[in-house]
Amino acid sequence: MTAVLVAHAGKSGGTREIAEVIAAELREAGLTAELLDAAEVDDVEAYGAVIVGSALYRRRWRPEAVRLLAEHEEALRNRPVWLFHSGPCGPLAAGKHISLPAGVALLAARIDAERTATFGGRLTPATAKGLFWKIMAAGPWAGDFRDWALIRSWARDVGHRVRIRVTL
């Protein structure tokens, strides 16, 4: 059975929750999915495919997700890789696509990762960390803008592609 790594990086748990749903959908598709914080990934050799997701903060990926891609670049070139990020909030979050930060885009190109998915984020007073984010969480940018149907659909599509691209 193909093992898929689903690695996530974030500060307030919203990206982890997205990764949990992705891993659950992959398991439903008959794949083995291991969910890890990106900072805990020591090796990717045991996985037939890898998904890395990061929260976006001011259009930047979390350093632990970038580090995972950089440290395992050679191994990631030899397996299918999908990337996602979460973060757009506010009234225009739905359907918004945000390009990868330049350094991450370069890594993605070198490992031949699939096109990056953008998912809405979550910003609530209860989960906001830091003065700036607490202020933002008190205004029109506050709320949970994650589209769970879209996330599940993306995960099912990835699961289908993993089954096609990786020998079971």
Steps between C-alpha positions, in 0.01 A plus 500: 500500500628847413588720794437873459656760726272793583719764665364828633636823644306772676460690826139474608387155386295594193745353248538187713122453488511525119781241493294270725210511254735436208653199678153364580393527135817320388426219746146478363659452156688197634837669551708511815536862608732618775437846643804685638595851596751614237755568775486129599580359155843339503476296182263462202650180354229277648222683315381442145354852486523817709260785572635811673274776624581829663307784649560829324598793717549820304535287185783298652519128571592379846876439525460138608310419177763674287773316689329164432497571125861623497650225717325220311515652152687210340269233643190703413606508134448122490137493611183694429462811717198721557505833681224704660482813704226652710448852603277727295242643736223751468211552262707432185673183626282254306660385177808716548826353367824626648829427329781336689760727657802527267733272698233233540407528131863432409508192724165384359636530146816307587302211649237519224213541748144516375322837484446640848151506647387805696245446777334766708626549851360544846547812707306522824560689823537166681780376272675824403855531633683830519368855517471549123296181452279571802415841351429338162284236671277773641413641157353394165786254436381284790335165446555151367539516123604139442287332233481143628328367187780646284769360731344151496461510122865603456612221735294241310655619173848473650417150626388400152818642347718324758338168411567565130858630536630269771508123470291349778 
